[in-house]
Amino acid sequence: MDRHGTDLSLTAKGDSFQLEPRSVMGMLWLQTHFETSTWDLICTGAVRLKSESCEALCRDARKAGLNVAKIPALLVG
């Protein structure tokens, strides 16, 4: 396992991804990328990103040393 687990998770929800901080480092990093007015929404997992924004956020977060879990939609059938 990695040194400190998952910092951010992005879970597929239809055509968007639900963004959730999973560590203090993940939340601190998000605070440098989003407006103060969105922090409550981020903390509660209420923020969803389109695929293009999700990819850019993943690249930036990984470059900063964060562990990002991108969870695809599951198809049952």
All heavy atoms as a GROMACS GRO file, in nm:
protein
  588
    1MET      N    1   0.085  -0.119   0.000
    1MET     CA    2   0.000   0.000   0.000
    1MET      C    3   0.089   0.124   0.000
    1MET      O    4   0.202   0.123   0.045
    1MET     CB    5  -0.093  -0.001   0.121
    1MET     CG    6  -0.170   0.130   0.133
    1MET     SD    7  -0.330   0.120   0.211
    1MET     CE    8  -0.434   0.084   0.075
    2ASP      N    9   0.034   0.236  -0.046
    2ASP     CA   10   0.107   0.362  -0.051
    2ASP      C   11   0.128   0.418   0.089
    2ASP      O   12   0.077   0.367   0.187
    2ASP     CB   13   0.034   0.462  -0.142
    2ASP     CG   14  -0.109   0.482  -0.100
    2ASP    OD1   15  -0.130   0.523   0.016
    2ASP    OD2   16  -0.200   0.455  -0.180
    3ARG      N   17   0.199   0.529   0.096
    3ARG     CA   18   0.241   0.583   0.226
    3ARG      C   19   0.128   0.641   0.309
    3ARG      O   20   0.137   0.646   0.429
    3ARG     CB   21   0.350   0.687   0.208
    3ARG     CG   22   0.304   0.814   0.140
    3ARG     CD   23   0.416   0.915   0.130
    3ARG     NE   24   0.384   1.019   0.038
    3ARG     CZ   25   0.303   1.121   0.065
    3ARG    NH1   26   0.248   1.133   0.182
    3ARG    NH2   27   0.278   1.211  -0.026
    4HIS      N   28   0.020   0.685   0.248
    4HIS     CA   29  -0.086   0.745   0.329
    4HIS      C   30  -0.227   0.727   0.275
    4HIS      O   31  -0.317   0.799   0.314
    4HIS     CB   32  -0.057   0.894   0.355
    4HIS     CG   33  -0.056   0.978   0.232
    4HIS    ND1   34   0.057   0.996   0.159
    4HIS    CD2   35  -0.153   1.048   0.172
    4HIS    CE1   36   0.029   1.076   0.057
    4HIS    NE2   37  -0.097   1.108   0.062
    5GLY      N   38  -0.250   0.632   0.191
    5GLY     CA   39  -0.386   0.605   0.143
    5GLY      C   40  -0.431   0.703   0.036
    5GLY      O   41  -0.354   0.777  -0.022
    6THR      N   42  -0.561   0.704   0.012
    6THR     CA   43  -0.620   0.787  -0.092
    6THR      C   44  -0.645   0.928  -0.038
    6THR      O   45  -0.700   0.945   0.070
    6THR     CB   46  -0.753   0.725  -0.139
    6THR    OG1   47  -0.727   0.594  -0.189
    6THR    CG2   48  -0.818   0.809  -0.246
    7ASP      N   49  -0.603   1.026  -0.117
    7ASP     CA   50  -0.625   1.166  -0.080
    7ASP      C   51  -0.753   1.220  -0.140
    7ASP      O   52  -0.825   1.297  -0.076
    7ASP     CB   53  -0.507   1.252  -0.126
    7ASP     CG   54  -0.379   1.214  -0.056
    7ASP    OD1   55  -0.376   1.214   0.069
    7ASP    OD2   56  -0.281   1.182  -0.125
    8LEU      N   57  -0.782   1.181  -0.263
    8LEU     CA   58  -0.902   1.226  -0.334
    8LEU      C   59  -0.965   1.107  -0.403
    8LEU      O   60  -0.893   1.022  -0.457
    8LEU     CB   61  -0.868   1.330  -0.441
    8LEU     CG   62  -0.800   1.459  -0.398
    8LEU    CD1   63  -0.761   1.541  -0.520
    8LEU    CD2   64  -0.890   1.539  -0.306
    9SER      N   65  -1.097   1.103  -0.406
    9SER     CA   66  -1.164   1.001  -0.487
    9SER      C   67  -1.258   1.071  -0.584
    9SER      O   68  -1.318   1.174  -0.552
    9SER     CB   69  -1.239   0.900  -0.401
    9SER     OG   70  -1.350   0.957  -0.340
   10LEU      N   71  -1.265   1.015  -0.702
   10LEU     CA   72  -1.354   1.062  -0.808
   10LEU      C   73  -1.434   0.941  -0.854
   10LEU      O   74  -1.379   0.847  -0.909
   10LEU     CB   75  -1.273   1.122  -0.922
   10LEU     CG   76  -1.202   1.252  -0.882
   10LEU    CD1   77  -1.068   1.263  -0.950
   10LEU    CD2   78  -1.290   1.369  -0.914
   11THR      N   79  -1.564   0.945  -0.826
   11THR     CA   80  -1.650   0.831  -0.856
   11THR      C   81  -1.745   0.866  -0.969
   11THR      O   82  -1.815   0.968  -0.963
   11THR     CB   83  -1.733   0.793  -0.730
   11THR    OG1   84  -1.643   0.772  -0.621
   11THR    CG2   85  -1.814   0.668  -0.755
   12ALA      N   86  -1.746   0.782  -1.073
   12ALA     CA   87  -1.833   0.806  -1.188
   12ALA      C   88  -1.979   0.803  -1.145
   12ALA      O   89  -2.024   0.712  -1.076
   12ALA     CB   90  -1.808   0.702  -1.296
   13LYS      N   91  -2.051   0.907  -1.184
   13LYS     CA   92  -2.196   0.920  -1.158
   13LYS      C   93  -2.259   0.970  -1.286
   13LYS      O   94  -2.265   1.090  -1.310
   13LYS     CB   95  -2.224   1.020  -1.045
   13LYS     CG   96  -2.157   0.990  -0.914
   13LYS     CD   97  -2.232   0.882  -0.839
   13LYS     CE   98  -2.167   0.862  -0.701
   13LYS     NZ   99  -2.238   0.767  -0.621
   14GLY      N  100  -2.298   0.880  -1.373
   14GLY     CA  101  -2.353   0.921  -1.503
   14GLY      C  102  -2.243   0.982  -1.588
   14GLY      O  103  -2.139   0.923  -1.608
   15ASP      N  104  -2.265   1.105  -1.635
   15ASP     CA  105  -2.166   1.170  -1.720
   15ASP      C  106  -2.073   1.263  -1.642
   15ASP      O  107  -2.003   1.346  -1.700
   15ASP     CB  108  -2.234   1.248  -1.833
   15ASP     CG  109  -2.321   1.362  -1.780
   15ASP    OD1  110  -2.346   1.366  -1.658
   15ASP    OD2  111  -2.362   1.446  -1.861
   16SER      N  112  -2.069   1.248  -1.510
   16SER     CA  113  -1.982   1.331  -1.427
   16SER      C  114  -1.914   1.243  -1.321
   16SER      O  115  -1.940   1.124  -1.312
   16SER     CB  116  -2.062   1.443  -1.360
   16SER     OG  117  -2.159   1.390  -1.272
   17PHE      N  118  -1.825   1.305  -1.244
   17PHE     CA  119  -1.754   1.236  -1.138
   17PHE      C  120  -1.775   1.310  -1.007
   17PHE      O  121  -1.755   1.431  -1.000
   17PHE     CB  122  -1.603   1.230  -1.168
   17PHE     CG  123  -1.569   1.133  -1.277
   17PHE    CD1  124  -1.580   1.169  -1.410
   17PHE    CD2  125  -1.527   1.005  -1.246
   17PHE    CE1  126  -1.548   1.081  -1.511
   17PHE    CE2  127  -1.495   0.915  -1.346
   17PHE     CZ  128  -1.506   0.953  -1.479
   18GLN      N  129  -1.814   1.236  -0.903
   18GLN     CA  130  -1.831   1.294  -0.770
   18GLN      C  131  -1.693   1.305  -0.706
   18GLN      O  132  -1.618   1.209  -0.698
   18GLN     CB  133  -1.921   1.204  -0.685
   18GLN     CG  134  -1.944   1.257  -0.546
   18GLN     CD  135  -2.035   1.167  -0.466
   18GLN    OE1  136  -2.072   1.059  -0.509
   18GLN    NE2  137  -2.068   1.212  -0.347
   19LEU      N  138  -1.660   1.426  -0.661
   19LEU     CA  139  -1.531   1.455  -0.600
   19LEU      C  140  -1.544   1.449  -0.449
   19LEU      O  141  -1.631   1.514  -0.392
   19LEU     CB  142  -1.485   1.595  -0.642
   19LEU     CG  143  -1.362   1.653  -0.573
   19LEU    CD1  144  -1.238   1.569  -0.602
   19LEU    CD2  145  -1.341   1.797  -0.617
   20GLU      N  146  -1.457   1.370  -0.385
   20GLU     CA  147  -1.458   1.362  -0.239
   20GLU      C  148  -1.316   1.363  -0.185
   20GLU      O  149  -1.232   1.282  -0.228
   20GLU     CB  150  -1.527   1.235  -0.193
   20GLU     CG  151  -1.676   1.232  -0.219
   20GLU     CD  152  -1.741   1.110  -0.159
   20GLU    OE1  153  -1.777   1.117  -0.041
   20GLU    OE2  154  -1.753   1.011  -0.232
   21PRO      N  155  -1.287   1.453  -0.092
   21PRO     CA  156  -1.157   1.448  -0.026
   21PRO      C  157  -1.155   1.329   0.069
   21PRO      O  158  -1.255   1.299   0.135
   21PRO     CB  159  -1.151   1.580   0.051
   21PRO     CG  160  -1.293   1.621   0.071
   21PRO     CD  161  -1.370   1.563  -0.045
   22ARG      N  162  -1.041   1.259   0.077
   22ARG     CA  163  -1.030   1.141   0.162
   22ARG      C  164  -0.920   1.156   0.268
   22ARG      O  165  -0.899   1.066   0.347
   22ARG     CB  166  -1.001   1.017   0.078
   22ARG     CG  167  -1.112   0.981  -0.016
   22ARG     CD  168  -1.230   0.932   0.061
   22ARG     NE  169  -1.335   0.887  -0.030
   22ARG     CZ  170  -1.451   0.845   0.011
   22ARG    NH1  171  -1.479   0.843   0.140
   22ARG    NH2  172  -1.540   0.807  -0.074
   23SER      N  173  -0.851   1.270   0.264
   23SER     CA  174  -0.747   1.294   0.363
   23SER      C  175  -0.737   1.445   0.387
   23SER      O  176  -0.790   1.525   0.310
   23SER     CB  177  -0.612   1.241   0.314
   23SER     OG  178  -0.560   1.324   0.212
   24VAL      N  179  -0.668   1.480   0.492
   24VAL     CA  180  -0.643   1.621   0.520
   24VAL      C  181  -0.563   1.682   0.405
   24VAL      O  182  -0.592   1.794   0.361
   24VAL     CB  183  -0.570   1.638   0.654
   24VAL    CG1  184  -0.525   1.781   0.675
   24VAL    CG2  185  -0.658   1.593   0.769
   25MET      N  186  -0.465   1.610   0.356
   25MET     CA  187  -0.384   1.661   0.244
   25MET      C  188  -0.471   1.684   0.120
   25MET      O  189  -0.455   1.784   0.050
   25MET     CB  190  -0.270   1.565   0.210
   25MET     CG  191  -0.162   1.560   0.315
   25MET     SD  192  -0.084   1.720   0.345
   25MET     CE  193  -0.006   1.751   0.189
   26GLY      N  194  -0.564   1.593   0.094
   26GLY     CA  195  -0.654   1.610  -0.018
   26GLY      C  196  -0.740   1.734  -0.003
   26GLY      O  197  -0.758   1.812  -0.098
   27MET      N  198  -0.793   1.756   0.116
   27MET     CA  199  -0.877   1.874   0.140
   27MET      C  200  -0.796   2.001   0.129
   27MET      O  201  -0.840   2.099   0.067
   27MET     CB  202  -0.944   1.864   0.277
   27MET     CG  203  -1.048   1.972   0.300
   27MET     SD  204  -1.184   1.959   0.183
   27MET     CE  205  -1.237   2.129   0.177
   28LEU      N  206  -0.677   2.003   0.187
   28LEU     CA  207  -0.592   2.122   0.177
   28LEU      C  208  -0.558   2.153   0.031
   28LEU      O  209  -0.560   2.269  -0.011
   28LEU     CB  210  -0.464   2.104   0.259
   28LEU     CG  211  -0.483   2.103   0.411
   28LEU    CD1  212  -0.352   2.067   0.479
   28LEU    CD2  213  -0.534   2.237   0.459
   29TRP      N  214  -0.527   2.051  -0.046
   29TRP     CA  215  -0.496   2.073  -0.187
   29TRP      C  216  -0.617   2.129  -0.261
   29TRP      O  217  -0.605   2.222  -0.341
   29TRP     CB  218  -0.447   1.942  -0.251
   29TRP     CG  219  -0.400   1.961  -0.391
   29TRP    CD1  220  -0.276   2.000  -0.431
   29TRP    CD2  221  -0.478   1.943  -0.510
   29TRP    NE1  222  -0.272   2.008  -0.568
   29TRP    CE2  223  -0.394   1.973  -0.619
   29TRP    CE3  224  -0.609   1.905  -0.535
   29TRP    CZ2  225  -0.438   1.965  -0.750
   29TRP    CZ3  226  -0.652   1.897  -0.666
   29TRP    CH2  227  -0.566   1.927  -0.772
   30LEU      N  228  -0.736   2.074  -0.234
   30LEU     CA  229  -0.857   2.124  -0.299
   30LEU      C  230  -0.883   2.270  -0.264
   30LEU      O  231  -0.931   2.347  -0.347
   30LEU     CB  232  -0.978   2.038  -0.260
   30LEU     CG  233  -0.981   1.900  -0.322
   30LEU    CD1  234  -1.090   1.816  -0.258
   30LEU    CD2  235  -0.999   1.907  -0.473
   31GLN      N  236  -0.850   2.309  -0.142
   31GLN     CA  237  -0.872   2.447  -0.101
   31GLN      C  238  -0.785   2.545  -0.181
   31GLN      O  239  -0.820   2.661  -0.193
   31GLN     CB  240  -0.847   2.464   0.049
   31GLN     CG  241  -0.955   2.401   0.132
   31GLN     CD  242  -0.928   2.410   0.281
   31GLN    OE1  243  -0.817   2.435   0.326
   31GLN    NE2  244  -1.031   2.386   0.360
   32THR      N  245  -0.677   2.497  -0.238
   32THR     CA  246  -0.593   2.584  -0.322
   32THR      C  247  -0.644   2.590  -0.465
   32THR      O  248  -0.595   2.670  -0.544
   32THR     CB  249  -0.446   2.537  -0.323
   32THR    OG1  250  -0.435   2.412  -0.391
   32THR    CG2  251  -0.390   2.528  -0.183
   33HIS      N  252  -0.741   2.506  -0.500
   33HIS     CA  253  -0.790   2.498  -0.637
   33HIS      C  254  -0.935   2.542  -0.656
   33HIS      O  255  -0.980   2.558  -0.768
   33HIS     CB  256  -0.773   2.356  -0.690
   33HIS     CG  257  -0.630   2.325  -0.721
   33HIS    ND1  258  -0.537   2.300  -0.623
   33HIS    CD2  259  -0.565   2.316  -0.838
   33HIS    CE1  260  -0.421   2.277  -0.678
   33HIS    NE2  261  -0.434   2.286  -0.809
   34PHE      N  262  -1.007   2.559  -0.546
   34PHE     CA  263  -1.148   2.596  -0.554
   34PHE      C  264  -1.175   2.717  -0.467
   34PHE      O  265  -1.106   2.740  -0.368
   34PHE     CB  266  -1.238   2.480  -0.510
   34PHE     CG  267  -1.240   2.366  -0.608
   34PHE    CD1  268  -1.146   2.265  -0.602
   34PHE    CD2  269  -1.338   2.360  -0.706
   34PHE    CE1  270  -1.147   2.160  -0.693
   34PHE    CE2  271  -1.341   2.256  -0.798
   34PHE     CZ  272  -1.245   2.156  -0.791
   35GLU      N  273  -1.276   2.792  -0.502
   35GLU     CA  274  -1.316   2.910  -0.427
   35GLU      C  275  -1.364   2.872  -0.288
   35GLU      O  276  -1.420   2.765  -0.267
   35GLU     CB  277  -1.429   2.983  -0.500
   35GLU     CG  278  -1.389   3.039  -0.635
   35GLU     CD  279  -1.290   3.153  -0.623
   35GLU    OE1  280  -1.302   3.231  -0.528
   35GLU    OE2  281  -1.202   3.162  -0.709
   36THR      N  282  -1.346   2.963  -0.194
   36THR     CA  283  -1.389   2.942  -0.056
   36THR      C  284  -1.537   2.906  -0.048
   36THR      O  285  -1.576   2.821   0.032
   36THR     CB  286  -1.362   3.069   0.028
   36THR    OG1  287  -1.224   3.102   0.016
   36THR    CG2  288  -1.397   3.049   0.172
   37SER      N  289  -1.617   2.964  -0.132
   37SER     CA  290  -1.762   2.939  -0.129
   37SER      C  291  -1.798   2.794  -0.162
   37SER      O  292  -1.910   2.751  -0.133
   37SER     CB  293  -1.834   3.033  -0.225
   37SER     OG  294  -1.789   3.012  -0.358
   38THR      N  295  -1.708   2.717  -0.220
   38THR     CA  296  -1.737   2.578  -0.257
   38THR      C  297  -1.687   2.477  -0.154
   38THR      O  298  -1.718   2.359  -0.166
   38THR     CB  299  -1.677   2.543  -0.394
   38THR    OG1  300  -1.535   2.552  -0.385
   38THR    CG2  301  -1.730   2.632  -0.503
   39TRP      N  302  -1.615   2.520  -0.053
   39TRP     CA  303  -1.554   2.426   0.040
   39TRP      C  304  -1.654   2.340   0.114
   39TRP      O  305  -1.631   2.220   0.133
   39TRP     CB  306  -1.463   2.498   0.139
   39TRP     CG  307  -1.341   2.557   0.076
   39TRP    CD1  308  -1.297   2.539  -0.053
   39TRP    CD2  309  -1.248   2.646   0.136
   39TRP    NE1  310  -1.183   2.612  -0.076
   39TRP    CE2  311  -1.151   2.678   0.040
   39TRP    CE3  312  -1.238   2.702   0.261
   39TRP    CZ2  313  -1.044   2.763   0.066
   39TRP    CZ3  314  -1.131   2.786   0.288
   39TRP    CH2  315  -1.036   2.815   0.191
   40ASP      N  316  -1.767   2.398   0.156
   40ASP     CA  317  -1.869   2.316   0.225
   40ASP      C  318  -1.922   2.207   0.132
   40ASP      O  319  -1.943   2.094   0.174
   40ASP     CB  320  -1.984   2.402   0.275
   40ASP     CG  321  -1.947   2.485   0.397
   40ASP    OD1  322  -1.849   2.450   0.466
   40ASP    OD2  323  -2.016   2.586   0.423
   41LEU      N  324  -1.943   2.242   0.006
   41LEU     CA  325  -1.991   2.143  -0.091
   41LEU      C  326  -1.886   2.035  -0.114
   41LEU      O  327  -1.919   1.916  -0.123
   41LEU     CB  328  -2.024   2.212  -0.224
   41LEU     CG  329  -2.141   2.310  -0.221
   41LEU    CD1  330  -2.150   2.385  -0.353
   41LEU    CD2  331  -2.270   2.238  -0.189
   42ILE      N  332  -1.759   2.073  -0.122
   42ILE     CA  333  -1.651   1.976  -0.140
   42ILE      C  334  -1.645   1.882  -0.020
   42ILE      O  335  -1.634   1.760  -0.036
   42ILE     CB  336  -1.517   2.048  -0.162
   42ILE    CG1  337  -1.516   2.118  -0.297
   42ILE    CG2  338  -1.401   1.949  -0.151
   42ILE    CD1  339  -1.399   2.211  -0.319
   43CYS      N  340  -1.652   1.936   0.100
   43CYS     CA  341  -1.644   1.855   0.223
   43CYS      C  342  -1.754   1.750   0.230
   43CYS      O  343  -1.733   1.642   0.286
   43CYS     CB  344  -1.653   1.944   0.346
   43CYS     SG  345  -1.504   2.039   0.377
   44THR      N  346  -1.870   1.780   0.176
   44THR     CA  347  -1.983   1.688   0.184
   44THR      C  348  -1.995   1.598   0.061
   44THR      O  349  -2.089   1.519   0.051
   44THR     CB  350  -2.115   1.764   0.203
   44THR    OG1  351  -2.135   1.851   0.092
   44THR    CG2  352  -2.115   1.843   0.333
   45GLY      N  353  -1.902   1.609  -0.033
   45GLY     CA  354  -1.906   1.525  -0.152
   45GLY      C  355  -2.012   1.566  -0.252
   45GLY      O  356  -2.054   1.487  -0.335
   46ALA      N  357  -2.056   1.692  -0.245
   46ALA     CA  358  -2.163   1.739  -0.333
   46ALA      C  359  -2.112   1.797  -0.465
   46ALA      O  360  -2.191   1.842  -0.546
   46ALA     CB  361  -2.246   1.845  -0.260
   47VAL      N  362  -1.982   1.796  -0.487
   47VAL     CA  363  -1.926   1.852  -0.610
   47VAL      C  364  -1.909   1.741  -0.714
   47VAL      O  365  -1.857   1.634  -0.684
   47VAL     CB  366  -1.789   1.920  -0.583
   47VAL    CG1  367  -1.720   1.958  -0.712
   47VAL    CG2  368  -1.808   2.042  -0.495
   48ARG      N  369  -1.955   1.771  -0.835
   48ARG     CA  370  -1.936   1.680  -0.947
   48ARG      C  371  -1.864   1.752  -1.059
   48ARG      O  372  -1.890   1.869  -1.085
   48ARG     CB  373  -2.070   1.627  -0.996
   48ARG     CG  374  -2.133   1.535  -0.893
   48ARG     CD  375  -2.240   1.454  -0.953
   48ARG     NE  376  -2.299   1.370  -0.850
   48ARG     CZ  377  -2.398   1.287  -0.872
   48ARG    NH1  378  -2.450   1.278  -0.992
   48ARG    NH2  379  -2.446   1.213  -0.775
   49LEU      N  380  -1.774   1.680  -1.122
   49LEU     CA  381  -1.694   1.737  -1.230
   49LEU      C  382  -1.721   1.662  -1.360
   49LEU      O  383  -1.737   1.539  -1.360
   49LEU     CB  384  -1.545   1.724  -1.198
   49LEU     CG  385  -1.495   1.790  -1.071
   49LEU    CD1  386  -1.351   1.751  -1.046
   49LEU    CD2  387  -1.510   1.940  -1.079
   50LYS      N  388  -1.724   1.736  -1.470
   50LYS     CA  389  -1.731   1.674  -1.602
   50LYS      C  390  -1.599   1.602  -1.629
   50LYS      O  391  -1.497   1.630  -1.566
   50LYS     CB  392  -1.757   1.779  -1.710
   50LYS     CG  393  -1.894   1.842  -1.698
   50LYS     CD  394  -2.001   1.741  -1.730
   50LYS     CE  395  -2.139   1.804  -1.730
   50LYS     NZ  396  -2.242   1.707  -1.751
   51SER      N  397  -1.600   1.511  -1.722
   51SER     CA  398  -1.485   1.426  -1.750
   51SER      C  399  -1.357   1.506  -1.779
   51SER      O  400  -1.251   1.474  -1.727
   51SER     CB  401  -1.515   1.334  -1.868
   51SER     OG  402  -1.408   1.245  -1.888
   52GLU      N  403  -1.368   1.613  -1.860
   52GLU     CA  404  -1.249   1.692  -1.894
   52GLU      C  405  -1.189   1.757  -1.770
   52GLU      O  406  -1.067   1.758  -1.752
   52GLU     CB  407  -1.283   1.801  -1.996
   52GLU     CG  408  -1.342   1.751  -2.127
   52GLU     CD  409  -1.492   1.722  -2.116
   52GLU    OE1  410  -1.564   1.789  -2.039
   52GLU    OE2  411  -1.536   1.630  -2.186
   53SER      N  412  -1.273   1.812  -1.685
   53SER     CA  413  -1.226   1.876  -1.562
   53SER      C  414  -1.168   1.772  -1.467
   53SER      O  415  -1.069   1.797  -1.398
   53SER     CB  416  -1.340   1.950  -1.492
   53SER     OG  417  -1.388   2.054  -1.573
   54CYS      N  418  -1.229   1.655  -1.464
   54CYS     CA  419  -1.182   1.546  -1.380
   54CYS      C  420  -1.041   1.503  -1.420
   54CYS      O  421  -0.954   1.485  -1.334
   54CYS     CB  422  -1.280   1.429  -1.391
   54CYS     SG  423  -1.233   1.284  -1.298
   55GLU      N  424  -1.017   1.490  -1.549
   55GLU     CA  425  -0.885   1.450  -1.598
   55GLU      C  426  -0.779   1.553  -1.560
   55GLU      O  427  -0.669   1.518  -1.517
   55GLU     CB  428  -0.888   1.427  -1.749
   55GLU     CG  429  -0.970   1.308  -1.792
   55GLU     CD  430  -0.925   1.177  -1.731
   55GLU    OE1  431  -0.803   1.156  -1.714
   55GLU    OE2  432  -1.012   1.095  -1.698
   56ALA      N  433  -0.811   1.680  -1.579
   56ALA     CA  434  -0.717   1.787  -1.544
   56ALA      C  435  -0.688   1.789  -1.395
   56ALA      O  436  -0.572   1.802  -1.353
   56ALA     CB  437  -0.772   1.923  -1.590
   57LEU      N  438  -0.792   1.773  -1.314
   57LEU     CA  439  -0.774   1.771  -1.169
   57LEU      C  440  -0.687   1.652  -1.128
   57LEU      O  441  -0.595   1.666  -1.046
   57LEU     CB  442  -0.908   1.765  -1.098
   57LEU     CG  443  -0.899   1.774  -0.947
   57LEU    CD1  444  -0.997   1.877  -0.894
   57LEU    CD2  445  -0.925   1.641  -0.883
   58CYS      N  446  -0.711   1.536  -1.186
   58CYS     CA  447  -0.630   1.416  -1.156
   58CYS      C  448  -0.483   1.439  -1.189
   58CYS      O  449  -0.395   1.406  -1.109
   58CYS     CB  450  -0.683   1.295  -1.232
   58CYS     SG  451  -0.833   1.224  -1.167
   59ARG      N  452  -0.456   1.494  -1.306
   59ARG     CA  453  -0.318   1.520  -1.346
   59ARG      C  454  -0.249   1.614  -1.248
   59ARG      O  455  -0.138   1.588  -1.202
   59ARG     CB  456  -0.313   1.581  -1.487
   59ARG     CG  457  -0.314   1.482  -1.599
   59ARG     CD  458  -0.279   1.548  -1.732
   59ARG     NE  459  -0.357   1.669  -1.760
   59ARG     CZ  460  -0.476   1.671  -1.818
   59ARG    NH1  461  -0.533   1.558  -1.854
   59ARG    NH2  462  -0.538   1.784  -1.841
   60ASP      N  463  -0.316   1.725  -1.216
   60ASP     CA  464  -0.258   1.823  -1.125
   60ASP      C  465  -0.235   1.765  -0.987
   60ASP      O  466  -0.131   1.788  -0.926
   60ASP     CB  467  -0.348   1.946  -1.114
   60ASP     CG  468  -0.351   2.030  -1.241
   60ASP    OD1  469  -0.266   2.007  -1.330
   60ASP    OD2  470  -0.438   2.119  -1.249
   61ALA      N  471  -0.332   1.692  -0.936
   61ALA     CA  472  -0.321   1.634  -0.802
   61ALA      C  473  -0.209   1.531  -0.796
   61ALA      O  474  -0.130   1.530  -0.701
   61ALA     CB  475  -0.454   1.571  -0.760
   62ARG      N  476  -0.198   1.448  -0.898
   62ARG     CA  477  -0.092   1.347  -0.899
   62ARG      C  478   0.046   1.412  -0.911
   62ARG      O  479   0.142   1.368  -0.848
   62ARG     CB  480  -0.117   1.246  -1.010
   62ARG     CG  481  -0.233   1.154  -0.975
   62ARG     CD  482  -0.262   1.054  -1.083
   62ARG     NE  483  -0.368   0.963  -1.039
   62ARG     CZ  484  -0.468   0.924  -1.116
   62ARG    NH1  485  -0.477   0.964  -1.242
   62ARG    NH2  486  -0.560   0.842  -1.069
   63LYS      N  487   0.056   1.518  -0.991
   63LYS     CA  488   0.183   1.591  -1.000
   63LYS      C  489   0.222   1.651  -0.866
   63LYS      O  490   0.341   1.664  -0.836
   63LYS     CB  491   0.173   1.702  -1.105
   63LYS     CG  492   0.181   1.654  -1.246
   63LYS     CD  493   0.174   1.771  -1.342
   63LYS     CE  494   0.169   1.724  -1.485
   63LYS     NZ  495   0.155   1.836  -1.579
   64ALA      N  496   0.123   1.686  -0.784
   64ALA     CA  497   0.149   1.743  -0.652
   64ALA      C  498   0.178   1.634  -0.548
   64ALA      O  499   0.203   1.664  -0.433
   64ALA     CB  500   0.030   1.826  -0.606
   65GLY      N  501   0.173   1.506  -0.589
   65GLY     CA  502   0.206   1.397  -0.499
   65GLY      C  503   0.088   1.335  -0.427
   65GLY      O  504   0.106   1.252  -0.338
   66LEU      N  505  -0.035   1.372  -0.466
   66LEU     CA  506  -0.153   1.315  -0.402
   66LEU      C  507  -0.188   1.181  -0.465
   66LEU      O  508  -0.160   1.157  -0.583
   66LEU     CB  509  -0.273   1.409  -0.414
   66LEU     CG  510  -0.286   1.515  -0.306
   66LEU    CD1  511  -0.173   1.614  -0.312
   66LEU    CD2  512  -0.418   1.584  -0.315
   67ASN      N  513  -0.249   1.096  -0.386
   67ASN     CA  514  -0.300   0.968  -0.435
   67ASN      C  515  -0.447   0.988  -0.470
   67ASN      O  516  -0.527   1.025  -0.384
   67ASN     CB  517  -0.285   0.860  -0.329
   67ASN     CG  518  -0.140   0.826  -0.305
   67ASN    OD1  519  -0.065   0.803  -0.398
   67ASN    ND2  520  -0.100   0.825  -0.179
   68VAL      N  521  -0.480   0.963  -0.597
   68VAL     CA  522  -0.615   0.986  -0.648
   68VAL      C  523  -0.674   0.852  -0.691
   68VAL      O  524  -0.612   0.779  -0.767
   68VAL     CB  525  -0.614   1.082  -0.767
   68VAL    CG1  526  -0.755   1.106  -0.818
   68VAL    CG2  527  -0.548   1.215  -0.728
   69ALA      N  528  -0.793   0.822  -0.642
   69ALA     CA  529  -0.865   0.704  -0.685
   69ALA      C  530  -0.977   0.746  -0.777
   69ALA      O  531  -1.067   0.821  -0.736
   69ALA     CB  532  -0.923   0.630  -0.563
   70LYS      N  533  -0.970   0.704  -0.902
   70LYS     CA  534  -1.076   0.734  -0.999
   70LYS      C  535  -1.154   0.604  -1.018
   70LYS      O  536  -1.103   0.506  -1.069
   70LYS     CB  537  -1.015   0.781  -1.131
   70LYS     CG  538  -1.119   0.832  -1.227
   70LYS     CD  539  -1.053   0.895  -1.347
   70LYS     CE  540  -1.158   0.936  -1.449
   70LYS     NZ  541  -1.094   0.972  -1.576
   71ILE      N  542  -1.278   0.606  -0.972
   71ILE     CA  543  -1.359   0.487  -0.967
   71ILE      C  544  -1.460   0.490  -1.081
   71ILE      O  545  -1.546   0.579  -1.085
   71ILE     CB  546  -1.431   0.476  -0.830
   71ILE    CG1  547  -1.326   0.482  -0.718
   71ILE    CG2  548  -1.516   0.350  -0.823
   71ILE    CD1  549  -1.382   0.513  -0.582
   72PRO      N  550  -1.451   0.395  -1.174
   72PRO     CA  551  -1.543   0.395  -1.289
   72PRO      C  552  -1.682   0.350  -1.248
   72PRO      O  553  -1.701   0.289  -1.142
   72PRO     CB  554  -1.479   0.295  -1.384
   72PRO     CG  555  -1.402   0.203  -1.296
   72PRO     CD  556  -1.356   0.285  -1.178
   73ALA      N  557  -1.777   0.379  -1.335
   73ALA     CA  558  -1.914   0.331  -1.313
   73ALA      C  559  -1.915   0.180  -1.332
   73ALA      O  560  -1.844   0.126  -1.416
   73ALA     CB  561  -2.008   0.397  -1.412
   74LEU      N  562  -1.993   0.112  -1.252
   74LEU     CA  563  -2.005  -0.033  -1.265
   74LEU      C  564  -2.131  -0.064  -1.342
   74LEU      O  565  -2.238  -0.007  -1.316
   74LEU     CB  566  -2.013  -0.098  -1.126
   74LEU     CG  567  -1.890  -0.081  -1.038
   74LEU    CD1  568  -1.918  -0.142  -0.902
   74LEU    CD2  569  -1.769  -0.144  -1.101
   75LEU      N  570  -2.119  -0.155  -1.437
   75LEU     CA  571  -2.235  -0.200  -1.513
   75LEU      C  572  -2.270  -0.340  -1.467
   75LEU      O  573  -2.188  -0.430  -1.469
   75LEU     CB  574  -2.205  -0.199  -1.662
   75LEU     CG  575  -2.171  -0.062  -1.722
   75LEU    CD1  576  -2.134  -0.078  -1.869
   75LEU    CD2  577  -2.287   0.033  -1.706
   76VAL      N  578  -2.392  -0.359  -1.423
   76VAL     CA  579  -2.437  -0.489  -1.376
   76VAL      C  580  -2.540  -0.540  -1.476
   76VAL      O  581  -2.630  -0.468  -1.514
   76VAL     CB  582  -2.500  -0.476  -1.236
   76VAL    CG1  583  -2.548  -0.612  -1.188
   76VAL    CG2  584  -2.401  -0.416  -1.138
   77GLY      N  585  -2.522  -0.661  -1.515
   77GLY     CA  586  -2.625  -0.707  -1.606
   77GLY      C  587  -2.593  -0.829  -1.670
   77GLY      O  588  -2.620  -0.902  -1.739
   0.00000   0.00000   0.00000
